[in-house]
Amino acid sequence: MFRRDPTHAALRELGDVLGRDLGPLRSRLRAALPRGGVVAAACAGRQAVTALDHPRGARDALFELASVSKPFTAALAAELVRAGQLDWHAPLAALGGPLRAAPRHVTAWRLATHTAGLPTHPARAAVTVLTRFHDPYGGMDARAVLGSVRRWAGPPGRFRYSNLGVGALALACAVAAGEPCSAAGYGRALRRHVSGPLNLHVTLDPPAPAAGAGQATAFGPLAGAGGLFATPPALLTFAQAHLDGRLGDHWVTAERPPGLPAGLAVTAGWLARGPLRWHDGVARQSRAGLAFHAGTGAAVAVLARGGLPLLGGREAVTRLLLQLLD
């Protein structure tokens, strides 16, 4: 007997939630999840979590978020701003302590929007990406991260995607929240101000590897740039908390600094195009994407097994993510 195409059933389930015929996206779904994974959607009180070639229990499984961690760090900063513990536009140096030597133009907002003039990685990552493939920042501590910020910060204003910058923002959030300047301090602050109040299953602790699964990527002191793990429902709840006001309005006003591709804008933690907000991420063994639509209230998460394919780039997950909402 012929086996039913699982992509057809998955797209029908997602389409029932999003109120659209998603049949034309079958090739997009296969391209985004060539080794399997999960796609989840929520809209108007309905939710679907559908797995392709993935072990059972995907709804409650922890997935590596990679750079989809960055919107969580931006949300933490926004909650600290709302609590009066952080100022988006004040120099981070004003927090004192380990941050007192940060260049005066480095602010939380510029770090969250990748406009602080920082490089993508600390300089040493050019070597450690080869010598410590799954732990490229593990040889650093918070002091080394902030030293790199001080040493390599160039003129602000231009968009330059930066793990270093968002990782430093996470450390600054830890300090602003009264925690130690460390990844662990960031994790506690995130739990107190974001994941705890929203009842999200989000953690810095990787799950035990499943049979045949690869090693998760460690982010060391730059955990706020890519070190989180979460369940699919947690991602959907997090996205929708932006829309219903639980996470404020830091994501609303988008900017178009020089350096961004045509048609794109950026706001704290997100890329933007019209009513869409999204972020994607690539780790050694996984890819992730999260998006929401301010007009329809829909949210979608894509969690793919396997890092970048040998052929093609990282665009497949993002294309599926946005076409599910467009």
VENDA-V958344 format. One record per pair of residues at least 12 apart in sequence whose ideal C-beta (glycine too) atoms are under 6 Angstrom apart, sorted by the first residue. I is the first residue (numbers start at 1). J is the second residue. Records with the same first field share a line. If there is no record, write none. Layout:
I=J, J
This chain:
6=52
7=26, 29
10=50, 52
13=48, 50
14=41, 48
17=41, 43, 46, 48
18=41, 43, 298
25=323
28=320
31=316
32=304, 316, 317, 320
33=52, 304
35=305, 306
36=52, 53, 54, 305
37=54, 303, 304, 305
38=51, 54, 58, 232, 303
39=302
40=232, 236, 301
41=300
42=236, 299
43=297, 298
49=232
60=231
62=207, 229
63=303
64=216, 229, 283, 286
65=228, 230, 281, 288
66=226, 281, 282, 283, 288
67=226, 281
68=279, 281, 288, 290
69=226, 227, 228
70=166, 269, 279
71=269, 270, 279
72=228
73=166, 169, 170, 224
74=112, 268, 269
75=194, 247
76=173, 190, 193, 194
77=108, 112, 173
78=248, 250
79=193
80=173, 176
82=248
85=176
86=108, 176
88=108, 109
89=107, 109
91=104
92=106, 172
95=175, 176
97=175
98=146, 181
99=172
101=150
102=149
103=153
105=156
106=153
110=156
111=165, 169
112=169, 268, 269
113=266
114=159, 160, 161, 162
115=156, 157, 159, 257
116=156, 165
117=153, 154, 155, 156
118=153, 162, 164, 165
119=152
120=161, 162, 163
121=163, 164
122=148, 164
134=215, 217, 284
135=218
137=219, 220, 222
138=218, 220
140=220, 221
141=221
142=171, 181, 182, 221
145=167, 168, 221
148=164
149=168
158=258, 259
159=257, 259, 260
163=222, 225
166=224, 225
167=222, 224, 225
170=186, 224
173=189
174=186, 189
177=189
183=221, 223
186=224
187=204
198=237, 241
200=234, 237, 238
201=231, 234
202=228, 230, 234
203=229
204=223, 227
206=229
214=285
217=283, 284
232=301
235=290, 301
236=299
239=290, 292, 299
240=299
243=297
250=268
251=267, 270, 277
254=267, 272
275=293, 294, 295
276=293
277=292
278=291, 321
280=317, 318
282=307, 308, 314
284=307
285=307
287=304, 317
288=303
289=302, 317, 318, 321
291=321, 325
293=325
298=325
300=321, 324, 325
302=317, 320, 321
304=317
